[in-house]
Amino acid sequence: MTELTPNDIRNMRERSPNLRARDFTEQNKISEAALLAAYTGQSTTRLDAHPDRIIGAAQELGEVMALTRMASCVHEKTGTYANYHPGPHAGMVLTEDIDLRIFPQHWRHAFAVETETENGLRRSLQVFDGAGDAVHKIFLRDEARIDAWEQIKEKLALADQSQTLELDSRQAPEAPKSDLSKLDVLRKEWARLTDTHQFLRLCSKLKMNRLGAYRIAGAPFVRPLLPLAVDQMLGLVQQRGIEVMVFVGNKGCIQIHTGPIETLRSMGPWQNVLDPRFNLHLRLDHIAEAWAVEKPTQRGMAVSVEAFDKDGALIMQVFGVGKQGRDSRPEWQKIVGELEGLEEGISA
Protein backbone atom coordinates (compact mmCIF):
# COMPACT_ATOMS: atom_id res chain seq x y z
CA MET A 1 0.00 0.00 0.00
CA THR A 2 1.29 3.48 -0.93
CA GLU A 3 1.95 5.64 2.10
CA LEU A 4 -0.63 8.39 2.55
CA THR A 5 0.58 11.95 2.10
CA PRO A 6 -0.57 14.75 4.43
CA ASN A 7 -2.76 16.01 1.58
CA ASP A 8 -4.32 12.54 1.23
CA ILE A 9 -5.07 12.47 4.95
CA ARG A 10 -6.71 15.92 4.90
CA ASN A 11 -8.85 15.01 1.87
CA MET A 12 -10.00 11.79 3.53
CA ARG A 13 -10.80 13.67 6.72
CA GLU A 14 -12.91 16.19 4.81
CA ARG A 15 -15.05 13.30 3.59
CA SER A 16 -15.61 12.07 7.19
CA PRO A 17 -15.74 15.27 9.26
CA ASN A 18 -18.06 13.92 11.95
CA LEU A 19 -16.12 10.71 12.65
CA ARG A 20 -14.26 10.71 15.95
CA ALA A 21 -10.52 11.14 15.37
CA ARG A 22 -9.68 7.76 16.88
CA ASP A 23 -12.29 5.97 14.76
CA PHE A 24 -11.06 7.79 11.64
CA THR A 25 -7.45 6.79 12.24
CA GLU A 26 -8.36 3.17 12.96
CA GLN A 27 -10.49 2.90 9.83
CA ASN A 28 -7.73 4.38 7.66
CA LYS A 29 -4.83 2.59 9.40
CA ILE A 30 -2.93 5.71 10.35
CA SER A 31 -1.89 6.98 13.76
CA GLU A 32 -3.53 9.85 15.63
CA ALA A 33 -0.22 11.69 15.59
CA ALA A 34 0.01 11.38 11.79
CA LEU A 35 -3.49 12.87 11.49
CA LEU A 36 -2.53 15.88 13.60
CA ALA A 37 0.80 16.30 11.81
CA ALA A 38 -1.07 16.60 8.50
CA TYR A 39 -2.61 19.83 9.82
CA THR A 40 0.66 21.39 11.03
CA GLY A 41 0.63 25.07 10.12
CA GLN A 42 -3.16 25.06 9.91
CA SER A 43 -4.86 23.92 13.12
CA THR A 44 -1.88 22.29 14.85
CA THR A 45 1.60 23.27 15.98
CA ARG A 46 4.34 20.72 16.63
CA LEU A 47 5.75 21.08 20.15
CA ASP A 48 8.64 19.87 22.27
CA ALA A 49 7.15 16.68 23.75
CA HIS A 50 9.30 16.36 26.87
CA PRO A 51 7.09 16.16 29.95
CA ASP A 52 9.07 18.93 31.67
CA ARG A 53 7.92 21.25 28.89
CA ILE A 54 4.36 19.94 28.49
CA ILE A 55 3.57 19.71 32.21
CA GLY A 56 5.29 23.05 32.76
CA ALA A 57 2.93 24.55 30.18
CA ALA A 58 -0.10 22.80 31.68
CA GLN A 59 0.63 24.42 35.03
CA GLU A 60 0.10 27.82 33.37
CA LEU A 61 -3.34 26.99 31.99
CA GLY A 62 -5.54 26.93 35.10
CA GLU A 63 -8.35 24.39 35.29
CA VAL A 64 -8.26 21.89 32.43
CA MET A 65 -9.35 18.33 31.63
CA ALA A 66 -6.65 15.62 31.69
CA LEU A 67 -7.21 12.54 29.53
CA THR A 68 -5.24 9.30 29.53
CA ARG A 69 -6.38 6.20 27.70
CA MET A 70 -5.57 2.76 26.43
CA ALA A 71 -7.48 0.92 23.71
CA SER A 72 -10.35 -0.20 25.95
CA CYS A 73 -10.64 2.53 28.57
CA VAL A 74 -10.59 6.34 28.73
CA HIS A 75 -9.88 8.18 32.01
CA GLU A 76 -10.76 11.91 32.26
CA LYS A 77 -10.17 14.22 35.23
CA THR A 78 -10.87 17.92 35.65
CA GLY A 79 -8.39 19.87 37.74
CA THR A 80 -5.27 22.01 37.84
CA TYR A 81 -1.72 20.81 37.14
CA ALA A 82 0.68 21.45 40.03
CA ASN A 83 3.18 19.68 42.29
CA TYR A 84 5.15 18.22 39.38
CA HIS A 85 8.06 15.95 40.30
CA PRO A 86 10.28 15.36 37.22
CA GLY A 87 12.65 12.45 36.75
CA PRO A 88 14.71 10.95 33.90
CA HIS A 89 12.87 7.62 34.07
CA ALA A 90 9.62 8.50 35.83
CA GLY A 91 7.85 11.66 36.92
CA MET A 92 4.69 12.51 38.83
CA VAL A 93 1.96 15.11 39.07
CA LEU A 94 0.46 14.91 42.55
CA THR A 95 -2.71 16.87 43.25
CA GLU A 96 -6.09 15.79 44.56
CA ASP A 97 -7.59 15.90 41.06
CA ILE A 98 -4.69 15.47 38.62
CA ASP A 99 -2.65 12.45 39.72
CA LEU A 100 -0.24 11.11 37.09
CA ARG A 101 2.72 8.76 36.75
CA ILE A 102 4.79 9.82 33.74
CA PHE A 103 7.38 7.81 31.77
CA PRO A 104 9.34 10.34 29.68
CA GLN A 105 10.90 7.93 27.18
CA HIS A 106 7.45 7.46 25.60
CA TRP A 107 6.68 11.20 25.26
CA ARG A 108 7.91 11.49 21.66
CA HIS A 109 5.55 13.74 19.67
CA ALA A 110 3.37 16.61 20.86
CA PHE A 111 0.99 19.14 19.36
CA ALA A 112 -0.97 22.22 20.26
CA VAL A 113 -4.35 21.56 18.64
CA GLU A 114 -7.15 24.01 17.81
CA THR A 115 -10.40 22.42 16.64
CA GLU A 116 -13.55 24.25 15.59
CA THR A 117 -16.63 22.78 17.30
CA GLU A 118 -20.29 23.72 17.69
CA ASN A 119 -19.34 25.34 21.00
CA GLY A 120 -16.41 27.31 19.64
CA LEU A 121 -12.68 26.71 19.43
CA ARG A 122 -11.42 23.74 21.45
CA ARG A 123 -7.76 23.96 22.45
CA SER A 124 -5.63 21.04 23.64
CA LEU A 125 -2.09 19.83 24.20
CA GLN A 126 -1.71 16.25 22.92
CA VAL A 127 1.23 13.88 23.44
CA PHE A 128 2.00 10.67 21.53
CA ASP A 129 4.47 7.81 21.72
CA GLY A 130 6.96 6.72 19.07
CA ALA A 131 4.28 4.84 17.12
CA GLY A 132 1.98 7.85 17.14
CA ASP A 133 -0.46 6.49 19.74
CA ALA A 134 -1.92 8.82 22.34
CA VAL A 135 -0.09 9.05 25.68
CA HIS A 136 -1.75 12.04 27.36
CA LYS A 137 -4.05 14.92 26.37
CA ILE A 138 -4.85 18.21 28.13
CA PHE A 139 -8.01 20.06 27.10
CA LEU A 140 -8.56 23.69 28.00
CA ARG A 141 -11.85 24.57 29.67
CA ASP A 142 -13.75 27.85 29.94
CA GLU A 143 -11.97 28.48 33.23
CA ALA A 144 -8.54 27.94 31.66
CA ARG A 145 -6.09 30.77 31.06
CA ILE A 146 -6.59 31.33 27.34
CA ASP A 147 -4.18 34.27 27.51
CA ALA A 148 -1.33 31.82 28.18
CA TRP A 149 -2.17 29.65 25.19
CA GLU A 150 -0.45 31.67 22.45
CA GLN A 151 2.64 32.13 24.61
CA ILE A 152 2.85 28.36 25.18
CA LYS A 153 2.53 27.63 21.46
CA GLU A 154 5.37 30.02 20.70
CA LYS A 155 7.57 28.90 23.58
CA LEU A 156 7.25 25.14 22.96
CA ALA A 157 7.13 25.15 19.14
CA LEU A 158 9.74 23.01 17.39
CA ALA A 159 11.86 24.39 14.58
CA ASP A 160 10.60 21.45 12.50
CA GLN A 161 6.99 22.22 11.58
CA SER A 162 6.76 19.68 8.75
CA GLN A 163 3.52 17.76 8.13
CA THR A 164 5.06 14.28 8.24
CA LEU A 165 6.42 12.27 11.17
CA GLU A 166 9.00 9.52 11.47
CA LEU A 167 7.11 6.86 13.42
CA ASP A 168 8.20 3.57 14.97
CA SER A 169 6.38 0.29 14.40
CA ARG A 170 3.65 -0.34 16.95
CA GLN A 171 4.67 -3.01 19.46
CA ALA A 172 2.13 -5.68 20.37
CA PRO A 173 1.30 -6.07 24.08
CA GLU A 174 3.53 -8.53 25.88
CA ALA A 175 1.84 -11.93 26.14
CA PRO A 176 1.38 -13.39 29.65
CA LYS A 177 4.66 -14.91 30.88
CA SER A 178 4.69 -17.56 33.60
CA ASP A 179 7.24 -20.06 34.89
CA LEU A 180 5.80 -22.87 36.99
CA SER A 181 9.30 -23.98 37.98
CA LYS A 182 9.61 -20.70 39.93
CA LEU A 183 6.16 -20.84 41.55
CA ASP A 184 7.51 -21.52 45.04
CA VAL A 185 9.89 -18.56 44.79
CA LEU A 186 7.09 -16.32 43.46
CA ARG A 187 4.79 -17.19 46.34
CA LYS A 188 7.53 -16.89 48.96
CA GLU A 189 8.71 -13.50 47.72
CA TRP A 190 5.14 -12.26 47.15
CA ALA A 191 4.37 -12.91 50.83
CA ARG A 192 7.38 -10.75 51.77
CA LEU A 193 6.33 -7.66 49.79
CA THR A 194 6.21 -4.41 51.75
CA ASP A 195 5.17 -2.12 48.89
CA THR A 196 3.03 -2.74 45.78
CA HIS A 197 5.76 -1.23 43.57
CA GLN A 198 8.04 -4.16 44.46
CA PHE A 199 5.75 -6.58 42.64
CA LEU A 200 6.79 -5.76 39.08
CA ARG A 201 10.44 -5.92 40.09
CA LEU A 202 9.78 -9.40 41.47
CA CYS A 203 8.11 -10.44 38.21
CA SER A 204 11.04 -9.10 36.20
CA LYS A 205 13.54 -10.94 38.39
CA LEU A 206 11.66 -14.19 37.81
CA LYS A 207 11.25 -13.46 34.06
CA MET A 208 7.47 -13.32 34.35
CA ASN A 209 5.01 -10.45 33.97
CA ARG A 210 1.97 -9.29 35.91
CA LEU A 211 -0.71 -11.43 34.24
CA GLY A 212 1.58 -14.45 33.96
CA ALA A 213 2.24 -14.32 37.70
CA TYR A 214 -1.48 -13.97 38.47
CA ARG A 215 -2.28 -17.03 36.40
CA ILE A 216 -0.12 -19.34 38.48
CA ALA A 217 0.04 -17.76 41.96
CA GLY A 218 -3.24 -19.11 43.32
CA ALA A 219 -4.86 -18.38 46.70
CA PRO A 220 -4.43 -16.43 48.91
CA PHE A 221 -2.68 -14.07 46.49
CA VAL A 222 -5.18 -13.98 43.63
CA ARG A 223 -8.73 -15.06 42.81
CA PRO A 224 -9.89 -15.27 39.18
CA LEU A 225 -13.13 -13.39 38.58
CA LEU A 226 -15.75 -13.52 35.88
CA PRO A 227 -15.22 -10.63 33.45
CA LEU A 228 -18.67 -9.29 34.36
CA ALA A 229 -17.45 -8.89 37.96
CA VAL A 230 -15.72 -5.64 36.92
CA ASP A 231 -19.08 -4.04 36.11
CA GLN A 232 -20.54 -5.59 39.26
CA MET A 233 -17.71 -3.98 41.25
CA LEU A 234 -18.38 -0.51 39.80
CA GLY A 235 -22.05 -0.83 40.71
CA LEU A 236 -21.29 -1.85 44.30
CA VAL A 237 -18.80 1.01 44.75
CA GLN A 238 -21.48 3.43 43.55
CA GLN A 239 -24.24 1.92 45.71
CA ARG A 240 -22.20 1.91 48.91
CA GLY A 241 -20.70 5.34 48.42
CA ILE A 242 -17.09 4.42 49.14
CA GLU A 243 -13.97 6.01 47.74
CA VAL A 244 -11.67 4.07 45.43
CA MET A 245 -8.53 4.64 43.37
CA VAL A 246 -9.02 3.97 39.64
CA PHE A 247 -5.83 3.52 37.58
CA VAL A 248 -5.84 3.62 33.76
CA GLY A 249 -2.75 4.01 31.65
CA ASN A 250 -0.46 3.22 28.77
CA LYS A 251 3.31 2.93 28.38
CA GLY A 252 3.81 6.67 28.78
CA CYS A 253 1.31 7.74 31.43
CA ILE A 254 -0.89 6.36 34.22
CA GLN A 255 -3.78 8.50 35.45
CA ILE A 256 -5.46 7.98 38.82
CA HIS A 257 -8.85 9.00 40.21
CA THR A 258 -9.23 9.00 43.99
CA GLY A 259 -12.78 9.44 45.20
CA PRO A 260 -16.31 8.09 44.81
CA ILE A 261 -18.17 6.88 41.75
CA GLU A 262 -21.52 8.63 41.71
CA THR A 263 -23.09 8.29 38.24
CA LEU A 264 -22.95 5.11 36.15
CA ARG A 265 -24.53 4.95 32.70
CA SER A 266 -24.30 2.03 30.29
CA MET A 267 -24.27 2.80 26.57
CA GLY A 268 -23.99 -0.28 24.34
CA PRO A 269 -20.74 -2.08 25.20
CA TRP A 270 -19.51 0.92 27.22
CA GLN A 271 -19.91 1.41 30.95
CA ASN A 272 -19.45 5.07 31.79
CA VAL A 273 -18.76 7.03 34.95
CA LEU A 274 -20.19 10.50 34.33
CA ASP A 275 -19.34 12.58 37.38
CA PRO A 276 -18.71 16.34 37.35
CA ARG A 277 -14.90 16.06 37.62
CA PHE A 278 -14.31 12.41 36.70
CA ASN A 279 -15.38 10.50 33.61
CA LEU A 280 -14.48 6.90 32.77
CA HIS A 281 -15.40 5.08 29.56
CA LEU A 282 -14.84 1.32 29.78
CA ARG A 283 -15.43 -1.27 27.03
CA LEU A 284 -16.89 -4.14 29.05
CA ASP A 285 -16.83 -6.45 26.04
CA HIS A 286 -13.03 -6.08 25.84
CA ILE A 287 -12.49 -7.59 29.30
CA ALA A 288 -11.17 -11.12 28.80
CA GLU A 289 -9.80 -11.73 32.31
CA ALA A 290 -10.43 -10.18 35.71
CA TRP A 291 -8.59 -10.82 38.96
CA ALA A 292 -8.91 -9.97 42.63
CA VAL A 293 -5.35 -9.48 43.86
CA GLU A 294 -3.82 -9.12 47.33
CA LYS A 295 -0.36 -7.68 47.95
CA PRO A 296 1.06 -7.13 51.46
CA THR A 297 2.38 -3.66 52.29
CA GLN A 298 3.65 -1.90 55.39
CA ARG A 299 0.25 -0.21 55.70
CA GLY A 300 -1.76 -3.42 55.39
CA MET A 301 -3.05 -5.54 52.54
CA ALA A 302 -3.47 -3.78 49.17
CA VAL A 303 -6.48 -5.38 47.48
CA SER A 304 -7.21 -4.66 43.82
CA VAL A 305 -9.57 -5.65 41.04
CA GLU A 306 -7.75 -5.76 37.71
CA ALA A 307 -9.06 -6.20 34.17
CA PHE A 308 -7.13 -7.44 31.12
CA ASP A 309 -7.97 -7.69 27.42
CA LYS A 310 -7.64 -10.71 25.12
CA ASP A 311 -3.99 -9.85 24.36
CA GLY A 312 -3.07 -9.67 28.03
CA ALA A 313 -2.90 -5.86 28.20
CA LEU A 314 -3.92 -4.28 31.48
CA ILE A 315 -7.13 -2.25 31.06
CA MET A 316 -7.78 -0.95 34.56
CA GLN A 317 -6.93 -1.41 38.24
CA VAL A 318 -9.11 -0.39 41.19
CA PHE A 319 -7.95 -0.21 44.84
CA GLY A 320 -9.52 0.95 48.09
CA VAL A 321 -8.36 4.31 49.43
CA GLY A 322 -5.92 4.01 52.34
CA LYS A 323 -5.32 7.68 53.12
CA GLN A 324 -5.36 8.82 56.74
CA GLY A 325 -8.88 9.83 57.64
CA ARG A 326 -10.19 8.41 54.36
CA ASP A 327 -9.67 4.66 54.76
CA SER A 328 -12.17 2.77 52.60
CA ARG A 329 -10.18 -0.46 52.58
CA PRO A 330 -12.44 -2.50 54.92
CA GLU A 331 -15.58 -1.67 52.90
CA TRP A 332 -13.64 -2.21 49.66
CA GLN A 333 -12.47 -5.66 50.77
CA LYS A 334 -16.10 -6.62 51.49
CA ILE A 335 -17.06 -5.60 47.95
CA VAL A 336 -14.19 -7.57 46.40
CA GLY A 337 -15.16 -10.62 48.46
CA GLU A 338 -18.69 -10.50 47.00
CA LEU A 339 -17.59 -10.47 43.35
CA GLU A 340 -18.35 -13.49 41.20
CA GLY A 341 -15.35 -15.76 40.72
CA LEU A 342 -14.43 -18.39 38.18
CA GLU A 343 -14.71 -22.03 39.16
CA GLU A 344 -11.13 -22.64 38.04
CA GLY A 345 -8.16 -20.43 37.26
CA ILE A 346 -6.88 -19.77 33.78
CA SER A 347 -4.07 -22.06 32.70
CA ALA A 348 -0.64 -20.54 32.38
C-alpha positions as CSV (number, residue, x, y, z in Angstrom):
1,M,0.0,0.0,0.0
2,T,1.3,3.5,-0.9
3,E,1.9,5.6,2.1
4,L,-0.6,8.4,2.5
5,T,0.6,11.9,2.1
6,P,-0.6,14.8,4.4
7,N,-2.8,16.0,1.6
8,D,-4.3,12.5,1.2
9,I,-5.1,12.5,4.9
10,R,-6.7,15.9,4.9
11,N,-8.8,15.0,1.9
12,M,-10.0,11.8,3.5
13,R,-10.8,13.7,6.7
14,E,-12.9,16.2,4.8
15,R,-15.1,13.3,3.6
16,S,-15.6,12.1,7.2
17,P,-15.7,15.3,9.3
18,N,-18.1,13.9,12.0
19,L,-16.1,10.7,12.6
20,R,-14.3,10.7,16.0
21,A,-10.5,11.1,15.4
22,R,-9.7,7.8,16.9
23,D,-12.3,6.0,14.8
24,F,-11.1,7.8,11.6
25,T,-7.4,6.8,12.2
26,E,-8.4,3.2,13.0
27,Q,-10.5,2.9,9.8
28,N,-7.7,4.4,7.7
29,K,-4.8,2.6,9.4
30,I,-2.9,5.7,10.4
31,S,-1.9,7.0,13.8
32,E,-3.5,9.8,15.6
33,A,-0.2,11.7,15.6
34,A,0.0,11.4,11.8
35,L,-3.5,12.9,11.5
36,L,-2.5,15.9,13.6
37,A,0.8,16.3,11.8
38,A,-1.1,16.6,8.5
39,Y,-2.6,19.8,9.8
40,T,0.7,21.4,11.0
41,G,0.6,25.1,10.1
42,Q,-3.2,25.1,9.9
43,S,-4.9,23.9,13.1
44,T,-1.9,22.3,14.8
45,T,1.6,23.3,16.0
46,R,4.3,20.7,16.6
47,L,5.8,21.1,20.1
48,D,8.6,19.9,22.3
49,A,7.2,16.7,23.7
50,H,9.3,16.4,26.9
51,P,7.1,16.2,30.0
52,D,9.1,18.9,31.7
53,R,7.9,21.2,28.9
54,I,4.4,19.9,28.5
55,I,3.6,19.7,32.2
56,G,5.3,23.1,32.8
57,A,2.9,24.6,30.2
58,A,-0.1,22.8,31.7
59,Q,0.6,24.4,35.0
60,E,0.1,27.8,33.4
61,L,-3.3,27.0,32.0
62,G,-5.5,26.9,35.1
63,E,-8.4,24.4,35.3
64,V,-8.3,21.9,32.4
65,M,-9.3,18.3,31.6
66,A,-6.7,15.6,31.7
67,L,-7.2,12.5,29.5
68,T,-5.2,9.3,29.5
69,R,-6.4,6.2,27.7
70,M,-5.6,2.8,26.4
71,A,-7.5,0.9,23.7
72,S,-10.3,-0.2,26.0
73,C,-10.6,2.5,28.6
74,V,-10.6,6.3,28.7
75,H,-9.9,8.2,32.0
76,E,-10.8,11.9,32.3
77,K,-10.2,14.2,35.2
78,T,-10.9,17.9,35.7
79,G,-8.4,19.9,37.7
80,T,-5.3,22.0,37.8
81,Y,-1.7,20.8,37.1
82,A,0.7,21.4,40.0
83,N,3.2,19.7,42.3
84,Y,5.2,18.2,39.4
85,H,8.1,15.9,40.3
86,P,10.3,15.4,37.2
87,G,12.6,12.4,36.7
88,P,14.7,11.0,33.9
89,H,12.9,7.6,34.1
90,A,9.6,8.5,35.8
91,G,7.9,11.7,36.9
92,M,4.7,12.5,38.8
93,V,2.0,15.1,39.1
94,L,0.5,14.9,42.6
95,T,-2.7,16.9,43.2
96,E,-6.1,15.8,44.6
97,D,-7.6,15.9,41.1
98,I,-4.7,15.5,38.6
99,D,-2.7,12.5,39.7
100,L,-0.2,11.1,37.1
101,R,2.7,8.8,36.8
102,I,4.8,9.8,33.7
103,F,7.4,7.8,31.8
104,P,9.3,10.3,29.7
105,Q,10.9,7.9,27.2
106,H,7.5,7.5,25.6
107,W,6.7,11.2,25.3
108,R,7.9,11.5,21.7
109,H,5.5,13.7,19.7
110,A,3.4,16.6,20.9
111,F,1.0,19.1,19.4
112,A,-1.0,22.2,20.3
113,V,-4.3,21.6,18.6
114,E,-7.1,24.0,17.8
115,T,-10.4,22.4,16.6
116,E,-13.5,24.2,15.6
117,T,-16.6,22.8,17.3
118,E,-20.3,23.7,17.7
119,N,-19.3,25.3,21.0
120,G,-16.4,27.3,19.6
121,L,-12.7,26.7,19.4
122,R,-11.4,23.7,21.5
123,R,-7.8,24.0,22.4
124,S,-5.6,21.0,23.6
125,L,-2.1,19.8,24.2
126,Q,-1.7,16.3,22.9
127,V,1.2,13.9,23.4
128,F,2.0,10.7,21.5
129,D,4.5,7.8,21.7
130,G,7.0,6.7,19.1
131,A,4.3,4.8,17.1
132,G,2.0,7.9,17.1
133,D,-0.5,6.5,19.7
134,A,-1.9,8.8,22.3
135,V,-0.1,9.0,25.7
136,H,-1.8,12.0,27.4
137,K,-4.0,14.9,26.4
138,I,-4.8,18.2,28.1
139,F,-8.0,20.1,27.1
140,L,-8.6,23.7,28.0
141,R,-11.8,24.6,29.7
142,D,-13.8,27.8,29.9
143,E,-12.0,28.5,33.2
144,A,-8.5,27.9,31.7
145,R,-6.1,30.8,31.1
146,I,-6.6,31.3,27.3
147,D,-4.2,34.3,27.5
148,A,-1.3,31.8,28.2
149,W,-2.2,29.6,25.2
150,E,-0.4,31.7,22.4
151,Q,2.6,32.1,24.6
152,I,2.9,28.4,25.2
153,K,2.5,27.6,21.5
154,E,5.4,30.0,20.7
155,K,7.6,28.9,23.6
156,L,7.2,25.1,23.0
157,A,7.1,25.1,19.1
158,L,9.7,23.0,17.4
159,A,11.9,24.4,14.6
160,D,10.6,21.5,12.5
161,Q,7.0,22.2,11.6
162,S,6.8,19.7,8.8
163,Q,3.5,17.8,8.1
164,T,5.1,14.3,8.2
165,L,6.4,12.3,11.2
166,E,9.0,9.5,11.5
167,L,7.1,6.9,13.4
168,D,8.2,3.6,15.0
169,S,6.4,0.3,14.4
170,R,3.6,-0.3,17.0
171,Q,4.7,-3.0,19.5
172,A,2.1,-5.7,20.4
173,P,1.3,-6.1,24.1
174,E,3.5,-8.5,25.9
175,A,1.8,-11.9,26.1
176,P,1.4,-13.4,29.6
177,K,4.7,-14.9,30.9
178,S,4.7,-17.6,33.6
179,D,7.2,-20.1,34.9
180,L,5.8,-22.9,37.0
181,S,9.3,-24.0,38.0
182,K,9.6,-20.7,39.9
183,L,6.2,-20.8,41.6
184,D,7.5,-21.5,45.0
185,V,9.9,-18.6,44.8
186,L,7.1,-16.3,43.5
187,R,4.8,-17.2,46.3
188,K,7.5,-16.9,49.0
189,E,8.7,-13.5,47.7
190,W,5.1,-12.3,47.2
191,A,4.4,-12.9,50.8
192,R,7.4,-10.8,51.8
193,L,6.3,-7.7,49.8
194,T,6.2,-4.4,51.8
195,D,5.2,-2.1,48.9
196,T,3.0,-2.7,45.8
197,H,5.8,-1.2,43.6
198,Q,8.0,-4.2,44.5
199,F,5.7,-6.6,42.6
200,L,6.8,-5.8,39.1
201,R,10.4,-5.9,40.1
202,L,9.8,-9.4,41.5
203,C,8.1,-10.4,38.2
204,S,11.0,-9.1,36.2
205,K,13.5,-10.9,38.4
206,L,11.7,-14.2,37.8
207,K,11.3,-13.5,34.1
208,M,7.5,-13.3,34.3
209,N,5.0,-10.5,34.0
210,R,2.0,-9.3,35.9
211,L,-0.7,-11.4,34.2
212,G,1.6,-14.5,34.0
213,A,2.2,-14.3,37.7
214,Y,-1.5,-14.0,38.5
215,R,-2.3,-17.0,36.4
216,I,-0.1,-19.3,38.5
217,A,0.0,-17.8,42.0
218,G,-3.2,-19.1,43.3
219,A,-4.9,-18.4,46.7
220,P,-4.4,-16.4,48.9
221,F,-2.7,-14.1,46.5
222,V,-5.2,-14.0,43.6
223,R,-8.7,-15.1,42.8
224,P,-9.9,-15.3,39.2
225,L,-13.1,-13.4,38.6
226,L,-15.8,-13.5,35.9
227,P,-15.2,-10.6,33.5
228,L,-18.7,-9.3,34.4
229,A,-17.5,-8.9,38.0
230,V,-15.7,-5.6,36.9
231,D,-19.1,-4.0,36.1
232,Q,-20.5,-5.6,39.3
233,M,-17.7,-4.0,41.2
234,L,-18.4,-0.5,39.8
235,G,-22.1,-0.8,40.7
236,L,-21.3,-1.8,44.3
237,V,-18.8,1.0,44.7
238,Q,-21.5,3.4,43.6
239,Q,-24.2,1.9,45.7
240,R,-22.2,1.9,48.9
241,G,-20.7,5.3,48.4
242,I,-17.1,4.4,49.1
243,E,-14.0,6.0,47.7
244,V,-11.7,4.1,45.4
245,M,-8.5,4.6,43.4
246,V,-9.0,4.0,39.6
247,F,-5.8,3.5,37.6
248,V,-5.8,3.6,33.8
249,G,-2.7,4.0,31.6
250,N,-0.5,3.2,28.8
251,K,3.3,2.9,28.4
252,G,3.8,6.7,28.8
253,C,1.3,7.7,31.4
254,I,-0.9,6.4,34.2
255,Q,-3.8,8.5,35.4
256,I,-5.5,8.0,38.8
257,H,-8.8,9.0,40.2
258,T,-9.2,9.0,44.0
259,G,-12.8,9.4,45.2
260,P,-16.3,8.1,44.8
261,I,-18.2,6.9,41.7
262,E,-21.5,8.6,41.7
263,T,-23.1,8.3,38.2
264,L,-22.9,5.1,36.1
265,R,-24.5,5.0,32.7
266,S,-24.3,2.0,30.3
267,M,-24.3,2.8,26.6
268,G,-24.0,-0.3,24.3
269,P,-20.7,-2.1,25.2
270,W,-19.5,0.9,27.2
271,Q,-19.9,1.4,31.0
272,N,-19.5,5.1,31.8
273,V,-18.8,7.0,35.0
274,L,-20.2,10.5,34.3
275,D,-19.3,12.6,37.4
276,P,-18.7,16.3,37.3
277,R,-14.9,16.1,37.6
278,F,-14.3,12.4,36.7
279,N,-15.4,10.5,33.6
280,L,-14.5,6.9,32.8
281,H,-15.4,5.1,29.6
282,L,-14.8,1.3,29.8
283,R,-15.4,-1.3,27.0
284,L,-16.9,-4.1,29.1
285,D,-16.8,-6.4,26.0
286,H,-13.0,-6.1,25.8
287,I,-12.5,-7.6,29.3
288,A,-11.2,-11.1,28.8
289,E,-9.8,-11.7,32.3
290,A,-10.4,-10.2,35.7
291,W,-8.6,-10.8,39.0
292,A,-8.9,-10.0,42.6
293,V,-5.3,-9.5,43.9
294,E,-3.8,-9.1,47.3
295,K,-0.4,-7.7,48.0
296,P,1.1,-7.1,51.5
297,T,2.4,-3.7,52.3
298,Q,3.7,-1.9,55.4
299,R,0.2,-0.2,55.7
300,G,-1.8,-3.4,55.4
301,M,-3.0,-5.5,52.5
302,A,-3.5,-3.8,49.2
303,V,-6.5,-5.4,47.5
304,S,-7.2,-4.7,43.8
305,V,-9.6,-5.6,41.0
306,E,-7.8,-5.8,37.7
307,A,-9.1,-6.2,34.2
308,F,-7.1,-7.4,31.1
309,D,-8.0,-7.7,27.4
310,K,-7.6,-10.7,25.1
311,D,-4.0,-9.9,24.4
312,G,-3.1,-9.7,28.0
313,A,-2.9,-5.9,28.2
314,L,-3.9,-4.3,31.5
315,I,-7.1,-2.3,31.1
316,M,-7.8,-1.0,34.6
317,Q,-6.9,-1.4,38.2
318,V,-9.1,-0.4,41.2
319,F,-8.0,-0.2,44.8
320,G,-9.5,1.0,48.1
321,V,-8.4,4.3,49.4
322,G,-5.9,4.0,52.3
323,K,-5.3,7.7,53.1
324,Q,-5.4,8.8,56.7
325,G,-8.9,9.8,57.6
326,R,-10.2,8.4,54.4
327,D,-9.7,4.7,54.8
328,S,-12.2,2.8,52.6
329,R,-10.2,-0.5,52.6
330,P,-12.4,-2.5,54.9
331,E,-15.6,-1.7,52.9
332,W,-13.6,-2.2,49.7
333,Q,-12.5,-5.7,50.8
334,K,-16.1,-6.6,51.5
335,I,-17.1,-5.6,48.0
336,V,-14.2,-7.6,46.4
337,G,-15.2,-10.6,48.5
338,E,-18.7,-10.5,47.0
339,L,-17.6,-10.5,43.3
340,E,-18.3,-13.5,41.2
341,G,-15.4,-15.8,40.7
342,L,-14.4,-18.4,38.2
343,E,-14.7,-22.0,39.2
344,E,-11.1,-22.6,38.0
345,G,-8.2,-20.4,37.3
346,I,-6.9,-19.8,33.8
347,S,-4.1,-22.1,32.7
348,A,-0.6,-20.5,32.4
